[in-house]
Amino acid sequence: MSKTASNSAVNASQAQISQNKMNQTGCSRGLSADSKKVDPENKSMSAINTTANIVLRRAFGSRIKPRVAWITNEVVRRGFSPGESLTAEDSAALYKSRFRFASENHLRNCRSSMKTSAKNQVTPERLMQFGFAYAPPLVIGAAVSNKVFDSLAGGAKTVAQLSKETGASVRGLRAIMNALVALELLKKDRHGNFSLTPESEAFLVSNKPSTLAGFFPMNMKRLIPLWLKLDETVRTGRPAEARNEEHPGTEFFTELVENIIPMSYGSANALGDHLKLAKTKTETRVLDLAAGSGIWGIVLAQKSPHVRVTAVDWAGMIPTTKRITQKFGVGNRFQFIEGDLREADFGSGYDIATLGHILHSEGEERSRNLLKKTFRALKSGGTIAIGEWLVNDDRTEPLPSLMFAVNMLVNTEHGDTFSFNEIKSWLEEAGFKKARTLGAPGPSPLILATKR
Ligand SMILES: C[S@@+](CC[C@H](N)C(=O)[O-])C[C@H]1O[C@@H](n2cnc3c(N)ncnc32)[C@H](O)[C@@H]1O
């Protein structure tokens, strides 16, 4: 593409449209500066370096900071092992390293930097980046499946050595490993030895307790195929497969839940600290609804031996929940209720109820009923805690929560993402008081409310 061609597309109104679109879509603090560096004519910068870095930063915030990396390594060294819990600072570091993109500051900075670039010319560069935005998760998934990160956990290697060890082709490995260098998930020295970065060491080596490695092959196998039918889903308004129903939901979530533990671990930890569970002297009963891995109950149980958890999920999920609670060493303080949230009898007298990442797949009507049912199950003074991907009242940001709404369109009959004020109004309708947010690691703050 010539500079003349891209220049010819420029006028003030287009620049304004571009700015508005960028504000709506979200951007990273580094984008404006990086964008200026990106020149389709500049052969000295590889396309993958400019495109992939910007795409990745747009999706996940800026690169892992040295301090964050250091803390993250500490987090990983200590692991999510039974009896050991992360401090609020650890959790915050874990959060920042993965979920920085949703912060208010970030969005503010994004806007101010875009004002500057709106004065500049519009180019097709951003759309070109979107054109290949599918590549990073696929490259990561292929690397996980071909044991690239696991193998490099044993030390730096060349492509040839890795090919010999894993059986994968030299041609394939060379392509994805170089791309992973540009994605800042691998380092390469001048002798062609590849090694892990703090981020890939923390989150992409499969035997680490904090690993997200399994998510990427699962994403390729289970999530992306439905996204490929998005045009048809938009036309009909219906998903190709409704994962909010017991079948195929059970099969889908059995593969998913362990892979998303890092998303909720820090939030659950912040909740336990906020409720001062470590100081409790009397039995504290937790109702973990849509328990999945059981991570919310697990973390709360790790805070105190007085915590007892009742986990509710579909019958086919409970063996997975049981296995993971045992792995974390708290299985003997769990009991289980098998059944759909709409039909199961939750019992009563709970001090705390957690709803981790369930309202979005249930959709509005079922969520409102679930909140009413949860209210009845709590004792007076009990707390409900909701982990969600929140959107603002206008549904214009943040980008990850709006993308997650599309994910719900693709995967469920009525799922969506909601604002704090929407959920607050449902909580009040159910009888809860004092609906509030609690800053916590995760895609969005937690929502808490009290039964009075
Ligand atoms: C996204 S996972 C969240 C798991 C866990 N709470 C967390 O935050 O990591 C949703 C869980 O809800 C369960 N689930 C979804 N719809 C359900 C329903 N209608 N009844 C019972 N369980 C359901 C799924 O089996 C899955 O374990």
The ligand as an SDF file (V2000), in Angstrom:
LIG
                    3D

 27 29  0  0  0  0  0  0  0  0999 V2000
  -18.0700  -20.2410   33.6780 C   0  0  0  0  0  0  0  0  0  0  0  0
  -18.1690  -21.6000   34.7620 S   0  0  0  0  0  0  0  0  0  0  0  0
  -17.7630  -20.8020   36.2890 C   0  0  0  0  0  0  0  0  0  0  0  0
  -17.1920  -21.7470   37.2990 C   0  0  0  0  0  0  0  0  0  0  0  0
  -16.7230  -21.0720   38.5830 C   0  0  0  0  0  0  0  0  0  0  0  0
  -17.8170  -20.5280   39.3300 N   0  0  0  0  0  0  0  0  0  0  0  0
  -15.7010  -20.0030   38.2640 C   0  0  0  0  0  0  0  0  0  0  0  0
  -15.9910  -18.8180   38.4940 O   0  0  0  0  0  0  0  0  0  0  0  0
  -14.6100  -20.3430   37.7780 O   0  0  0  0  0  0  0  0  0  0  0  0
  -19.9110  -21.8310   34.9090 C   0  0  0  0  0  0  0  0  0  0  0  0
  -20.2830  -23.0460   35.7560 C   0  0  0  0  0  0  0  0  0  0  0  0
  -21.6960  -23.0250   35.9470 O   0  0  0  0  0  0  0  0  0  0  0  0
  -22.2460  -24.2800   35.6820 C   0  0  0  0  0  0  0  0  0  0  0  0
  -23.6050  -24.0330   35.1830 N   0  0  0  0  0  0  0  0  0  0  0  0
  -23.9470  -23.2850   34.1210 C   0  0  0  0  0  0  0  0  0  0  0  0
  -25.2790  -23.2150   34.0070 N   0  0  0  0  0  0  0  0  0  0  0  0
  -25.7810  -23.9530   35.0330 C   0  0  0  0  0  0  0  0  0  0  0  0
  -27.0870  -24.2660   35.4420 C   0  0  0  0  0  0  0  0  0  0  0  0
  -28.1530  -23.7880   34.7900 N   0  0  0  0  0  0  0  0  0  0  0  0
  -27.2490  -25.0640   36.5260 N   0  0  0  0  0  0  0  0  0  0  0  0
  -26.1740  -25.5500   37.1910 C   0  0  0  0  0  0  0  0  0  0  0  0
  -24.9050  -25.2750   36.8600 N   0  0  0  0  0  0  0  0  0  0  0  0
  -24.7200  -24.4880   35.7860 C   0  0  0  0  0  0  0  0  0  0  0  0
  -21.3140  -24.9130   34.6590 C   0  0  0  0  0  0  0  0  0  0  0  0
  -21.3820  -26.3320   34.7100 O   0  0  0  0  0  0  0  0  0  0  0  0
  -19.9680  -24.3740   35.1060 C   0  0  0  0  0  0  0  0  0  0  0  0
  -19.3880  -25.2340   36.0460 O   0  0  0  0  0  0  0  0  0  0  0  0
  1  2  1  0
  2  3  1  0
  2 10  1  0
  3  4  1  0
  4  5  1  0
  5  6  1  0
  5  7  1  0
  7  8  2  0
  7  9  1  0
 10 11  1  0
 11 12  1  0
 11 26  1  0
 12 13  1  0
 13 14  1  0
 13 24  1  0
 14 15  1  0
 14 23  1  0
 15 16  2  0
 16 17  1  0
 17 18  1  0
 17 23  2  0
 18 19  1  0
 18 20  2  0
 20 21  1  0
 21 22  2  0
 22 23  1  0
 24 25  1  0
 24 26  1  0
 26 27  1  0
M  CHG  2   2   1   9  -1
M  END
$$$$
